[in-house]
Amino acid sequence: MGIIIWLIVGGIVGWLASLIMRTDGQQGIILNVVVGIVGAFIGGLVIGPLLGAPSINSGAITIMSFIVSLIGAVILLAIVNLFRRGRVR
């Protein structure tokens, strides 16, 4: 049951990050889930130690882990936009 919740929360995080970065029209459901999960990994490595909060990948789904994962997903989309378009939106 944990993996289903992990996929759902990852999808929500990816969708919110794509809305923030204005790439929602280019992404589908599967890419939103991938962006959410990979972004949570990046957020857990980069932002998590700074804030002292885990990401959603650690199994603890709290408000802080959601925020850390969202920041990581936004960072991931900014990096993708930088390489794809040569600039961050």
DANOR-V408586 format. One record per backbone hydrogen bond with DSSP energy under -0.5 kcal/mol. CO is the residue of the C=O (numbers start at 1). NH is the residue of the N-H. If there is no record, write none. Layout:
# DANOR-V408586
CO&NH  CO&NH
This chain:
# DANOR-V408586
1&5  2&6  3&7  4&8  5&9  6&10  7&11  8&12  9&13  10&14  11&15  12&16  13&17  14&18  15&19  16&20  17&21  18&23  18&24  19&22  23&26  23&27  24&27  28&32  29&33  30&34  31&35  32&36  33&37  34&38  35&39  36&40  37&41  38&42  39&43  40&44  41&45  42&46  43&47  43&48  47&51  48&52  48&53  55&58  56&59  59&61  60&62  62&66  63&67  64&68  65&56  65&69  66&70  67&71  68&72  69&73  70&74  71&75  72&76  73&77  74&78  75&79  76&80  77&81  78&82  79&83  80&84  81&85  81&86  81&87  82&86
